[in-house]
Amino acid sequence: MTDFILPHAMPSALEGRPNVKLLSLDCFDTLLWRDSHAPIDIFHALPGMTVLQRQWAESRARTAVLVQHRHKEVTIEQIYREMYPNARKAEIAAAVAHEIDAEARHCFAFQPTVELIREAKRRGIGVIIVSDTYLDSAQLRDLIARAAGAEVAGMIDRVFCSSTYHKSKSEGLYEDVLKALKCAPETILHIGDNENADVGGVAPFGVQTLHLKQFAEATAQRLRLESSISAMLHPHLPGTIAAQQPHRAALAAGEPQIGDSAESLGFSVMGPVFHTYERWLQQEAEALQAERGGTVHWLFMMRDGLLPMRIHQIAQPDQPGHAVEISRFTAVAASLTDPNAIERYVQFEIGSDPEKIAHQLLLPRNEARLLLKGLPKDRTRLAAFLKEIRHPQRVKQIVKAGKGFADRLIAHVRATVNPQPGDTLMLVDLGYNGSVQNHVDALLRERFGVHVAGRYLLLREQYRAGCDKKGLIGEDSYDCHTLEAIATNVAVLEQICTAAQGSTVDFQADGTPIRKANSIKGRQSAVRERIQEGTLRFEREQAAARLRGTAIDEMPLWRQAATAVLARLMYMPLAHELAVLAEFEHDINEGVDDTVALFDPAIARRGLRQRGLFYMKGSERMYLPAELHGEGMPVKLALLTQKRFGLPFKYADFVDSSISVPVIVADGTNVSTGNVTATPTHDGYYLAPIPIGDCRFSVGVQFGQLFDWVQVESAVFMPVERFLSDSQRPGMDETEAAPSLEGMQQVAPNLFQCADEFGFMMVPPPPRVDDRPMMLALVFRPIARREIVPVETVQQPSPVHAPGVR
C-alpha cells in the first residue's frame, strides 16, 4: 500500500482500509489552506508590526522556552509577549486576536479533505485534528469554524495541538494523543502534508499514515517563482497579505490529473489569469449597467478575444457574448474618413515600409505598385512617397474608400449584436494599448448612439485617447514601468488566446468578414487548442477545490495572483513550458502575411556574448525571456528588474574589469601599434571595440601575446554610432569580417591555437559605403593564457585611434 496520497484522491483515502476506526488529520495545508504562498505571508496583514518583527518574536519565544523548559513549542500569547514586552494583558490579547482574524480571512477548507471527513462520518468513523501549532485547541477549533464553516468544525471530534503538549509530531506528540484516545494505533489513519512530521513522527507508534503530496516539484517551483515575482511587482499595502495565491488549491487538485503538457500549461497558468479576467469583467459589466442603464453587450474582439469568450461561455452561459472581427487593420481603415485622420496615421507610421502604408491607406494593389515603383531609391524616397500620399486627389480617394470601409464595419457590428441607442458596447480584448478602440470608438458612438467601454486584460495607454478604458492589470493598480514590463512580452499571450483563422481585412456589404489566409501552422493551432482546453478546465473545476466559511472579497487576491502568474510566464518560463511553445510563430495582424518566430535562443545567446547584459536593454524581441532560457537565473532577474523599475543603466555600468589587447592598425602605408580595452560580456566572453575610420584601416589582433588558446565568437564591422546606441539589434548594420591568420591555427569551429607570442589575426576592412566612422567589434573568450595578465579596474584608457578617428 502506498505511503502517500495526491490531493484529488483525498475523498477515497479510506478505501481498502476496513480496520480504520479513527481519521486523524493535520490542520494547515491539509484541512485548512491559505490564500498565500507561505504561512509568513499572512504576517504582512498584521497591524503595527513588520513581518520580520513577527518572525523575530517567535524565534525569541522558542529560544526562551527552550532555555527555561527544555522544549521548543510556544503559544501565540508567548510570541506576542516577546513582540510587546511592555504591553498589558489586554494589548497582548488584542494582538493575538488580530492574527487569528487575519488567518480566518485568508484560510479556507480544502474541499477534497472536507469530502474525506464527510465520508468518514458516513462510515461512522471519528475525526480528529493533530496539529503542530502555537494555537491552543479552542483557538484552532474556532479558526476552523470561521475559515471552513460550522458544519466542518462540527464534524471534528477532538483537536490536539503541539503547544498544549509541549512537543511536536516529530518529537513524539502522537504518544500523548494515543494516551488520550485510548484506542489501538493500527485503527487510526493519519494524513498530513509534512512527511517528516506526519509520517516520520507518527508511523513509529503503529499508526497508519499517508503523506499528502500537495504539489509536484514542477508546480512547487512555479509557485515559488510566482511568489518571488509578486514581491517585485506588488509594493506592500497595509492590511494585505503577501504572495497571494488563491489558485493553489485548484492546482493541487487538478494538475496531477492532466497528462498533456499543453493542457497543463493552460490549466496551471492561463487558467488563473483568465478566471480572474472573467470575474473582473462581470464586476465591470454590472457597474456599467448600474451607471448607464440600457443593455451591456459583451463584444469579444477577434482574434485574440477567443479564449476570453470561451471562458465567459462557461462562467456565464446565460449572459451572451458576441464575437466581432475588428482587426487593427480594419479599425484603422474605417477611421480614414477625413484628411486629418490620414495625416495622423501617416505621421505615426512614418518609419514603416511604404508598401505597408499604401496597403493600409486602401490604395488599389496595381495603383500602389505603380506608385512605389516610381519612387526614387535614395534617401529622398520617403519624402517623395509622402508627397504622393498627400496629393489632394489621392487624399480624396482614400477618404472615399475609408467611408465605404466604415459603412461595412458598422454593418458587421449591426449583424452581430444590433445595439440600441443608450446601450453600452463593452469591448473585451487582451489589450494592451486599446488601439482598435481608439480608431472605432467615435464611429460606433455616432452610428449607434451607444457608449463604448474597453475592458482589457492588460492596459497601458501610450497616450490619453479620452476613451472609456480600464484594465484588469492597469494604471489604477500598477505603475507605468510594471505595465510596460508585462506588455513587452504580450506576444506569447496573444498566440495562446487567438482564433485559428486569418486576420480580417475587409467586410462584405452585409458585414460578413473577409479574412486573409491563416498563415499559422496547423500544428501550432492544435497545440493552442489543447492549451485553451486546459484553461477552460480550470474555469470548470477551480471552485470545487475551496470551501470558505466566511465570504470575503476575493477580487484583490485574484488580481495580484493573475499578474504574478502572467509575469512569471513572461520572465521565468520553465523548460517544459517552452517545449510546448517552441514552434509558435507570431502573426503581426496588420493585414499582411508577416509572421515571426516567437523566440529564438540562438539570437539571444549571440547578443549576450557580443554585448553582455546591456544587450537586453535595447533588444526588441517577441519573447526575449524565453530566448534567455539556459543563460541562468541572474540574467532573467536582471532583465525583469530593469524593466520593472525602468533602471537607467548604461553600457559602462555593466563593466567592472577588462583585458588590454595589443593591436596593429595599418592602411598600407602607415602602421601603428597600441592597445584596446576589451570588456566582459557574458559566459566568459570579452568585447574589443576597435575603430577603423572610414574603412581604410586593417587591424591585426595580437592574440599570441596573451593566449595559447582563444575562442573567437564573432568579428563584425558596424558604424560607431550603432555600437554606441542604446537600441542594439543583433545583425543590424553589421558586416561579417574575413580575417586571416598569422602564427595561429584554427583547430575547431571558433577555436584557435597561437603557436607563439607572435601569432595574430589580421582583419581587413569592409568595402566603404559612406563616410561614417566604422569599428570592428571582436568578441572572444580566453581559453588558456600564455601568461598571467592582470585584470584591471576599468579606467577608460585611451583607445587606439585610427588616423582621422577621434
C-alpha positions in Angstrom: 0.0 0.0 0.0 1.4 3.4 -0.9 2.5 5.8 1.8 1.4 9.0 0.0 -1.8 10.4 -1.5 -2.4 13.1 -4.1 -4.8 15.9 -3.2 -7.5 14.9 -5.7 -7.6 11.4 -4.2 -8.3 12.5 -0.6 -12.0 11.6 -0.7 -11.1 8.0 -1.4 -8.3 7.7 1.3 -10.4 5.3 3.4 -10.9 2.8 0.6 -9.2 -0.5 1.2 -8.7 0.2 4.9 -11.6 -1.6 6.6 -9.9 -1.6 10.0 -9.7 2.2 10.3 -11.9 3.4 13.2 -10.5 6.9 13.5 -9.4 9.5 10.9 -6.6 11.8 12.1 -5.8 14.9 10.1 -3.1 17.6 10.2 -4.7 21.0 10.0 -2.7 23.6 8.0 -2.1 22.6 4.3 -4.2 19.5 4.9 -7.6 20.7 6.0 -7.1 24.5 6.1 -5.1 26.1 3.2 -4.1 29.7 2.9 -4.6 32.3 0.1 -0.8 32.9 0.2 2.3 31.0 -0.8 3.8 30.6 2.7 2.4 30.9 6.3 4.5 34.0 7.0 2.8 35.9 4.1 -0.2 36.3 6.4 2.0 38.3 8.8 2.1 41.2 6.3 -1.5 41.9 7.1 -0.9 42.3 10.8 -1.1 45.9 12.1 1.6 47.7 14.0 4.5 45.4 13.1 6.6 44.1 10.2 6.8 40.6 9.0 10.4 40.3 10.2 9.4 41.6 13.7 6.8 38.9 13.9 9.3 36.2 12.9 11.9 37.5 15.3 9.4 37.5 18.2 8.5 33.8 17.5 12.2 32.9 17.3 12.9 34.6 20.7 9.9 32.9 22.3 11.1 29.5 21.2 14.6 30.2 22.4 13.2 31.3 25.8 11.1 28.2 26.4 14.0 26.0 25.3 16.2 27.6 27.9 13.6 27.7 30.6 11.6 24.5 30.0 13.7 22.5 27.6 11.2 22.3 24.8 10.6 24.4 21.7 6.8 24.6 21.5 5.2 28.0 22.3 1.8 29.6 22.5 0.7 32.6 20.4 0.5 34.5 23.7 4.1 33.8 24.4 5.1 35.1 21.0 3.3 38.4 21.5 4.8 38.8 24.9 8.2 38.8 23.1 6.8 41.2 20.5 5.4 43.6 23.1 7.4 43.0 26.3 6.0 46.1 28.0 2.4 45.6 26.9 -0.6 45.0 29.1 -2.5 41.8 29.1 -5.4 43.3 27.1 -3.0 44.6 24.4 -1.5 41.1 24.1 -5.0 39.6 23.7 -5.8 42.2 21.0 -2.7 41.4 19.1 -3.5 37.7 19.2 -7.0 38.4 18.0 -5.6 40.4 15.1 -3.5 37.4 13.9 -6.3 34.9 14.3 -8.6 37.3 12.4 -6.1 37.5 9.6 -5.8 33.7 9.4 -9.6 33.4 9.4 -9.9 35.8 6.5 -7.3 34.1 4.4 -7.7 30.4 5.3 -10.3 28.1 3.6 -11.0 24.4 3.7 -9.6 22.2 1.0 -12.7 20.7 -0.4 -11.3 17.2 -1.1 -10.3 16.9 2.6 -13.8 18.0 3.6 -15.2 15.3 1.3 -13.0 12.8 3.1 -14.3 14.0 6.5 -17.9 13.6 5.3 -17.1 10.1 4.0 -15.6 9.2 7.4 -18.7 10.3 9.2 -20.9 8.4 6.7 -18.9 5.3 7.7 -19.2 6.0 11.4 -15.5 6.9 11.7 -14.4 9.5 14.2 -12.3 12.5 13.1 -9.6 14.3 15.0 -7.1 17.1 14.2 -3.5 16.8 15.3 -1.5 19.9 14.5 1.9 21.5 15.1 0.8 25.0 16.0 1.2 27.8 18.6 -2.6 28.0 18.8 -4.4 26.0 21.5 -7.3 23.6 20.8 -10.0 26.2 21.4 -8.3 28.8 19.2 -7.7 26.2 16.4 -11.3 24.9 16.6 -12.6 28.5 16.4 -10.3 29.2 13.4 -11.6 26.1 11.6 -15.2 27.1 12.2 -14.6 30.6 10.9 -12.5 29.5 7.9 -14.2 26.3 6.9 -17.7 26.8 8.4 -19.6 25.5 11.3 -20.6 22.2 9.5 -16.9 21.2 9.1 -16.0 22.2 12.6 -18.9 20.2 13.9 -17.7 17.0 12.3 -14.4 17.2 14.2 -14.5 15.2 17.4 -11.2 16.4 19.1 -8.3 18.8 18.5 -4.8 18.2 19.6 -2.2 21.0 19.5 1.6 20.8 20.0 1.5 24.0 22.0 -0.6 22.2 24.7 1.7 19.1 25.0 5.0 21.0 24.5 6.1 18.7 21.8 5.7 18.5 18.0 4.6 15.4 16.0 8.3 14.8 15.1 9.1 14.9 18.8 6.5 12.4 19.9 3.2 14.3 20.2 1.3 11.3 19.0 2.3 9.3 22.1 0.2 11.8 24.1 -2.6 11.6 21.5 -2.8 7.8 21.8 -2.9 8.1 25.6 -5.8 10.5 25.4 -7.7 8.4 22.8 -7.2 5.0 24.4 -7.5 3.2 21.1 -5.4 0.8 19.2 -2.9 2.8 16.9 -3.4 0.4 14.0 -7.1 1.5 13.8 -6.0 5.1 13.2 -5.2 6.7 9.8 -3.3 9.9 10.0 -2.8 12.2 6.9 -0.7 15.3 6.7 1.4 17.4 4.2 4.7 17.3 6.1 6.4 13.9 5.5 8.8 14.3 8.4 6.2 15.2 10.9 3.1 13.4 9.6 4.7 10.1 8.6 8.1 10.0 10.3 6.8 11.3 13.6 3.6 9.3 13.6 4.2 5.9 11.9 6.6 4.6 14.6 3.7 4.5 17.0 2.0 1.9 14.9 -0.5 4.4 13.3 -1.3 4.1 9.6 -0.1 7.2 7.8 -0.3 8.9 4.4 1.8 11.8 3.2 -0.4 14.3 1.4 1.8 15.5 -1.6 0.4 18.9 -2.2 2.3 19.6 -5.4 4.6 18.0 -7.9 8.1 19.5 -7.9 7.4 21.5 -11.1 4.3 23.0 -9.6 6.1 23.9 -6.4 8.8 25.6 -8.3 6.4 27.6 -10.4 4.6 28.8 -7.3 7.9 29.8 -5.7 8.7 31.8 -8.8 5.3 33.4 -8.8 5.7 34.4 -5.2 9.1 35.9 -5.9 7.9 37.9 -8.9 4.8 39.0 -6.9 7.2 40.6 -4.3 8.8 42.6 -7.1 5.5 43.7 -8.7 3.4 44.5 -5.6 4.6 47.1 -3.1 3.1 46.0 0.3 -0.2 47.7 1.1 -1.3 47.9 4.8 -3.7 45.2 5.8 -2.9 42.9 2.9 -1.1 39.6 2.8 1.9 39.0 0.5 2.3 36.4 -2.3 -1.4 36.0 -2.9 -2.2 32.6 -4.5 -5.8 31.7 -4.2 -5.3 29.3 -7.1 -3.1 26.9 -5.1 -5.9 24.6 -4.1 -7.2 24.2 -7.7 -3.7 23.4 -9.0 -3.2 20.8 -6.3 -6.5 19.1 -7.0 -6.4 19.4 -10.8 -2.9 19.4 -12.2 -1.9 15.9 -11.3 -4.8 14.5 -13.3 -3.6 16.2 -16.5 -1.1 14.2 -18.7 -0.7 16.5 -21.6 1.9 19.3 -21.2 0.0 21.8 -23.4 -3.3 21.2 -21.5 -1.3 21.5 -18.2 0.1 24.9 -19.3 -3.4 26.1 -20.0 -4.8 24.8 -16.7 -2.0 26.0 -14.4 -1.0 29.3 -16.0 -3.7 30.6 -18.3 -6.5 29.2 -16.1 -5.9 31.5 -13.1 -5.3 34.5 -15.4 -8.5 34.2 -17.4 -10.6 33.1 -14.5 -9.6 36.4 -12.8 -10.3 38.4 -16.0 -13.8 36.9 -16.3 -14.6 37.7 -12.7 -13.4 41.3 -13.2 -15.4 41.7 -16.4 -18.5 40.6 -14.6 -18.0 43.3 -12.0 -17.3 45.9 -14.7 -20.5 44.9 -16.7 -22.5 45.2 -13.5 -21.0 48.7 -12.8 -21.7 49.9 -16.4 -25.3 48.6 -16.2 -25.9 50.4 -12.9 -24.3 53.6 -14.1 -25.8 53.9 -17.6 -28.8 51.6 -17.9 -29.6 50.0 -21.2 -28.1 46.7 -22.2 -24.4 46.0 -21.8 -23.3 44.0 -24.8 -20.2 41.8 -24.4 -18.2 42.2 -27.6 -15.2 39.9 -27.7 -12.6 41.3 -30.2 -11.4 38.6 -32.5 -9.0 37.0 -32.9 -7.3 37.4 -29.5 -10.7 37.6 -27.7 -11.4 33.9 -28.5 -10.2 32.5 -25.2 -11.8 35.1 -23.0 -15.1 34.5 -24.9 -14.8 30.7 -24.3 -14.2 31.3 -20.6 -17.2 33.6 -20.5 -19.5 31.0 -22.1 -18.6 28.5 -19.3 -18.8 31.0 -16.4 -21.9 32.9 -17.6 -23.8 30.6 -20.0 -26.9 32.8 -19.7 -25.1 36.0 -20.5 -24.5 36.1 -24.3 -21.1 37.1 -25.7 -20.6 38.2 -29.2 -17.6 37.7 -31.4 -16.7 40.8 -33.5 -13.9 40.6 -36.1 -12.5 44.1 -35.9 -8.7 43.8 -36.5 -6.2 46.6 -36.2 -6.1 46.8 -40.0 -9.9 47.2 -40.3 -10.1 49.6 -37.4 -7.6 51.9 -39.0 -9.1 51.6 -42.4 -12.6 52.6 -41.1 -11.1 55.7 -39.4 -9.7 57.2 -42.6 -12.8 59.3 -43.2 -11.2 62.8 -43.3 -7.8 64.2 -44.3 -6.7 64.7 -40.7 -7.1 61.0 -39.9 -4.9 60.2 -42.9 -2.3 62.6 -41.8 -2.3 61.3 -38.2 -1.9 57.7 -39.4 1.0 58.6 -41.8 2.8 60.6 -39.1 2.5 57.7 -36.7 3.7 55.1 -39.2 6.4 57.3 -40.8 9.2 54.8 -40.2 7.2 51.8 -41.6 7.6 50.2 -45.0 5.9 52.3 -47.7 4.3 49.2 -49.1 2.6 48.5 -45.8 1.4 52.1 -45.5 0.0 52.1 -49.0 -1.9 48.9 -48.3 -3.4 50.4 -45.1 -4.4 53.5 -46.9 -6.6 51.3 -49.1 -4.8 52.1 -52.3 -5.7 49.6 -55.1 -3.0 47.0 -55.4 -2.0 47.9 -59.0 -2.0 51.6 -58.2 0.1 51.1 -55.1 2.6 49.0 -57.1 3.0 51.7 -59.8 3.3 54.4 -57.1 6.1 52.5 -55.3 7.9 51.6 -58.5 8.2 55.3 -59.4 9.7 56.4 -56.2 13.5 57.2 -56.0 15.8 54.6 -54.4 17.9 57.1 -52.4 17.2 59.0 -49.2 14.5 61.1 -50.8 12.3 58.0 -51.2 10.2 58.6 -48.1 9.7 62.3 -48.8 8.6 61.5 -52.3 6.2 58.9 -51.0 4.6 61.3 -48.5 4.2 63.9 -51.2 2.3 61.4 -53.4 0.1 60.4 -50.4 -0.7 64.0 -49.6 -1.8 64.9 -53.1 -5.3 66.3 -52.9 -6.8 63.8 -55.4 -5.2 60.9 -53.7 -6.5 62.1 -50.3 -10.0 62.4 -51.7 -9.7 58.8 -53.0 -8.5 57.5 -49.6 -11.3 59.3 -47.7 -13.9 57.8 -50.1 -12.5 54.3 -49.6 -12.4 54.9 -45.8 -16.0 56.0 -45.6 -17.1 52.9 -47.5 -15.0 50.7 -45.2 -16.6 52.4 -42.2 -20.1 51.5 -43.5 -19.1 47.9 -43.9 -17.6 47.7 -40.4 -20.8 49.2 -39.0 -22.8 46.6 -40.9 -20.7 43.9 -39.3 -21.4 45.1 -35.8 -25.1 45.5 -36.5 -25.3 42.0 -37.9 -23.5 40.7 -34.8 -25.2 42.5 -32.0 -27.6 45.2 -33.3 -27.3 47.6 -30.3 -30.0 50.1 -29.4 -29.4 53.8 -28.5 -28.4 54.1 -24.9 -26.8 50.6 -24.8 -23.2 50.0 -23.9 -20.7 48.1 -26.1 -18.2 46.6 -23.8 -15.2 45.7 -26.0 -13.3 42.8 -24.4 -9.7 42.2 -25.6 -6.3 41.4 -24.2 -5.1 45.0 -24.7 -2.6 46.4 -24.3 -2.9 49.9 -25.8 -6.6 49.7 -26.9 -5.6 50.8 -30.4 -8.6 49.3 -32.1 -10.9 51.2 -29.7 -9.0 54.4 -30.4 -9.9 54.1 -34.1 -13.5 52.9 -33.9 -14.8 54.5 -30.6 -16.2 57.7 -32.2 -17.6 55.8 -35.2 -19.5 53.3 -33.0 -20.9 56.1 -30.8 -22.0 58.2 -33.6 -23.6 55.5 -35.7 -25.4 53.6 -32.9 -25.9 56.2 -30.2 -24.2 53.9 -27.7 -21.5 54.2 -25.0 -18.2 52.3 -25.8 -16.2 50.8 -22.9 -13.0 49.0 -23.5 -12.2 46.4 -20.8 -8.8 44.8 -21.2 -6.7 42.2 -19.5 -3.7 44.5 -19.7 -3.9 48.2 -20.4 -1.0 50.7 -20.6 -2.0 53.5 -22.9 0.8 55.2 -24.9 -1.3 58.4 -25.0 -4.5 59.6 -23.4 -7.1 58.9 -26.1 -10.0 60.0 -23.9 -11.9 56.8 -24.3 -13.6 54.8 -21.6 -10.9 52.2 -20.9 -9.9 50.0 -18.0 -7.6 47.1 -17.5 -7.6 44.2 -15.0 -3.9 44.9 -15.0 -4.0 48.7 -15.5 -3.0 52.1 -14.2 -5.3 52.0 -11.2 -3.3 49.2 -9.7 0.2 49.3 -11.3 2.8 51.9 -12.2 3.8 52.5 -15.8 7.1 50.5 -15.6 5.3 47.4 -14.3 2.7 47.7 -17.1 5.4 48.2 -19.7 7.4 45.2 -18.4 4.4 42.9 -18.9 3.3 44.4 -22.2 6.8 43.9 -23.6 6.2 40.1 -23.9 2.5 40.1 -24.6 3.1 38.2 -27.9 3.1 34.9 -26.1 -0.3 35.6 -24.6 -1.7 36.7 -27.9 -0.7 33.5 -29.6 -2.2 31.3 -26.9 -5.5 33.2 -26.9 -6.1 33.7 -30.6 -8.5 32.0 -33.0 -7.2 29.6 -35.7 -8.2 31.8 -38.5 -6.7 34.6 -40.7 -6.9 38.2 -39.8 -10.0 40.2 -41.0 -9.0 42.5 -43.9 -12.5 43.7 -45.0 -16.2 43.1 -44.8 -18.8 42.4 -47.4 -21.7 44.8 -47.7 -23.8 42.8 -45.3 -21.0 42.8 -42.7 -19.7 39.3 -43.3 -15.9 39.3 -42.5 -13.4 38.8 -45.3 -10.2 37.2 -43.9 -6.8 36.6 -45.3 -5.5 33.1 -45.3 -4.3 31.8 -42.0 -0.5 31.9 -42.0 -0.1 29.9 -38.8 0.9 26.3 -39.0 -1.8 23.7 -38.3 0.4 22.1 -35.6 0.5 25.4 -33.8 -3.2 25.6 -33.9 -3.6 22.1 -32.5 -1.2 22.9 -29.6 -3.0 26.1 -28.9 -6.4 24.3 -28.8 -5.0 22.0 -26.1 -3.7 25.0 -24.1 -7.2 26.6 -24.4 -8.9 23.4 -23.3 -6.7 23.3 -20.2 -7.7 26.9 -19.5 -11.4 26.0 -19.8 -10.9 23.1 -17.5 -9.5 25.3 -14.8 -12.6 27.5 -15.0 -14.9 24.5 -14.7 -13.0 22.9 -11.8 -11.5 25.8 -9.7 -14.5 26.4 -7.4 -14.7 22.8 -6.3 -11.3 23.0 -4.6 -12.2 25.6 -2.0 -14.7 26.0 0.8 -14.9 29.3 2.7 -16.7 29.6 6.0 -17.0 33.3 5.6 -17.3 35.1 2.3 -14.6 37.8 1.5 -13.9 40.0 -1.5 -11.5 37.7 -3.4 -11.0 40.1 -6.4 -7.9 41.8 -4.9 -6.4 38.3 -4.3 -7.0 37.1 -7.8 -5.8 40.3 -9.4 -2.4 40.1 -7.8 -2.2 36.4 -8.3 -3.1 36.7 -12.0 -0.5 39.4 -12.5 2.2 37.3 -10.9 1.2 34.2 -12.8 1.4 36.1 -16.1 4.6 37.9 -15.3 6.2 34.6 -14.2 5.4 33.0 -17.6 6.7 36.1 -19.4 10.0 36.4 -17.5 10.8 33.0 -15.9 9.3 30.3 -18.3 10.2 26.7 -17.4 11.7 24.2 -19.8 8.6 22.1 -20.2 6.5 25.2 -21.0 9.0 26.4 -23.6 8.9 22.9 -25.2 5.1 23.4 -25.7 5.7 26.9 -27.3 8.9 26.1 -29.1 7.4 26.1 -32.7 5.0 29.0 -32.2 5.0 31.9 -34.7 3.5 35.3 -34.1 1.1 36.8 -36.7 1.6 40.6 -36.9 -2.1 41.0 -37.6 -1.8 44.2 -39.7 -3.4 43.0 -42.9 -0.1 41.5 -44.3 1.3 38.0 -44.2 4.1 38.7 -41.8 4.9 36.1 -39.2 8.0 35.9 -36.9 9.3 33.1 -34.6 8.0 33.7 -31.1 11.5 33.1 -29.7 15.0 32.1 -31.0 17.5 31.2 -28.3 20.5 31.5 -30.7 19.8 35.2 -31.2 19.8 36.0 -27.5 22.9 33.9 -26.9 24.7 35.8 -29.6 23.5 39.2 -28.3 24.7 38.4 -24.8 28.1 37.3 -25.9 28.5 40.3 -28.1 27.2 43.0 -25.8 26.6 41.4 -22.4 23.6 42.2 -20.3 23.4 45.6 -21.9 22.1 43.8 -25.0 18.8 43.1 -23.2 18.1 46.8 -22.6 17.6 47.7 -26.2 16.5 44.4 -27.6 13.0 44.2 -29.0 12.1 40.6 -29.3 8.8 38.9 -29.3 9.6 36.8 -26.2 13.1 37.6 -25.0 13.0 35.8 -21.6 12.3 32.5 -23.5 15.4 33.1 -25.6 17.4 33.6 -22.4 16.4 30.2 -21.0 19.6 28.4 -20.3 21.6 31.5 -19.5 20.9 31.4 -15.8 18.5 33.0 -13.3 20.7 36.1 -12.8 20.2 37.1 -16.5 16.4 36.8 -16.2 16.3 38.6 -12.9 18.4 41.4 -14.4 16.0 41.8 -17.3 12.9 41.8 -15.1 14.5 44.2 -12.6 15.5 46.7 -15.4 12.1 46.5 -17.0 10.1 46.6 -13.8 11.8 49.6 -12.3 12.9 51.4 -15.6 16.5 51.4 -14.4 18.7 53.9 -16.4 21.7 51.7 -16.9 24.3 52.5 -19.5 26.9 50.1 -21.0 29.6 51.3 -18.7 27.6 50.2 -15.7 27.9 46.6 -16.6 31.7 46.7 -16.9 33.9 46.2 -13.8 37.1 44.6 -15.3 38.9 44.5 -18.6 41.7 42.9 -20.7 44.2 45.1 -22.6 44.5 43.6 -26.1 47.5 44.6 -28.2 46.7 45.5 -31.8 48.3 46.7 -35.0 46.5 49.3 -37.2 47.7 49.7 -40.9 46.4 51.4 -44.0 49.0 50.0 -46.5 51.4 53.0 -45.9 51.4 53.6 -42.2 51.5 51.1 -39.3 50.8 51.9 -35.6 50.6 49.7 -32.5 48.8 50.1 -29.3 46.2 48.5 -27.1 42.4 48.4 -26.9 40.3 47.7 -23.8 38.2 44.5 -24.0 35.4 44.4 -21.5 33.5 41.3 -20.3 30.1 40.5 -21.8 28.6 37.1 -20.9 29.6 33.5 -20.3 33.4 34.4 -20.1 33.5 36.4 -23.4 35.0 39.8 -23.9 34.3 42.5 -26.4 37.1 44.5 -28.0 35.8 47.6 -30.0 38.4 48.7 -32.5 38.0 51.8 -34.6 38.9 51.6 -38.3 37.9 55.1 -39.5 36.1 55.2 -42.8 37.1 51.6 -43.8 40.7 52.4 -44.8 42.5 50.5 -42.0 43.2 46.8 -41.4 43.5 45.6 -37.8 45.9 42.9 -36.5 44.9 41.5 -33.2 47.9 40.1 -31.4 46.3 37.2 -29.5 49.6 35.4 -29.3 50.9 37.9 -26.7 48.0 36.9 -24.4 46.9 33.4 -25.1 47.9 29.9 -26.1 44.3 29.1 -26.9 41.4 31.6 -27.6 37.9 31.2 -28.8 36.6 33.9 -31.2 32.8 34.2 -31.2 32.4 36.9 -33.8 34.2 39.7 -35.7 31.8 42.2 -37.3 32.0 45.7 -38.6 29.4 48.3 -37.7 29.0 52.1 -37.6 30.4 53.6 -34.4 27.0 55.3 -33.9 25.3 51.9 -34.0 27.7 50.5 -31.4 27.1 53.4 -29.1 23.3 53.3 -29.4 21.1 52.1 -26.6 19.0 50.3 -29.3 21.1 47.3 -30.2 19.8 44.9 -32.7 21.9 41.8 -33.5 22.7 41.8 -37.2 21.5 45.3 -37.9 24.1 47.4 -39.9 26.6 44.6 -39.4 29.2 43.2 -41.9 31.0 39.9 -41.2 34.7 40.3 -41.1 37.0 37.9 -43.1 40.2 37.6 -41.0 43.4 35.8 -42.0 45.7 34.1 -39.5 49.5 34.5 -38.9 51.0 32.2 -36.4 47.6 31.0 -35.4 45.7 27.8 -36.3 42.0 27.1 -36.3 41.6 23.6 -34.7 37.8 23.6 -34.3 34.9 26.0 -35.1 35.7 29.3 -33.4 38.7 27.8 -31.5 42.3 28.9 -32.3 45.7 27.9 -31.1 48.5 30.5 -31.1 51.9 28.9 -31.9 53.9 31.6 -30.1 53.7 35.1 -28.8 53.9 36.5 -32.3 50.6 34.9 -33.5 47.9 37.4 -34.6 44.7 37.7 -36.5 44.6 40.2 -39.4 41.2 41.7 -40.2 41.0 43.7 -43.5 38.3 46.4 -43.6 35.0 46.0 -45.4 34.1 47.9 -48.6 33.5 51.5 -48.0 29.8 52.6 -48.2 29.8 56.1 -46.9 31.9 58.4 -44.8 30.5 57.2 -41.4 33.2 56.2 -38.9 33.3 52.4 -38.6 34.6 50.0 -36.0 35.4 46.3 -35.6 33.6 44.6 -32.8 35.6 41.5 -31.9 34.1 39.0 -29.3 36.5 36.4 -27.9 36.8 34.1 -24.9 40.3 33.3 -23.3 40.8 29.6 -23.0 44.4 29.3 -21.9 46.5 32.3 -21.1 50.1 32.5 -22.2 51.0 34.3 -19.0 49.1 35.9 -16.2 47.7 39.2 -17.4 46.4 41.5 -14.6 42.7 42.2 -14.8 42.4 45.9 -14.3 39.6 48.0 -13.0 38.2 49.9 -15.9 39.5 53.5 -16.0 38.7 54.2 -19.7 42.3 54.0 -21.0 42.9 55.8 -24.3 41.9 53.5 -27.1 43.8 53.0 -30.3 42.7 55.7 -32.8 43.0 55.1 -36.5 44.2 58.3 -38.2 41.4 60.7 -38.5 39.2 59.0 -36.0 38.5 60.7 -32.7 
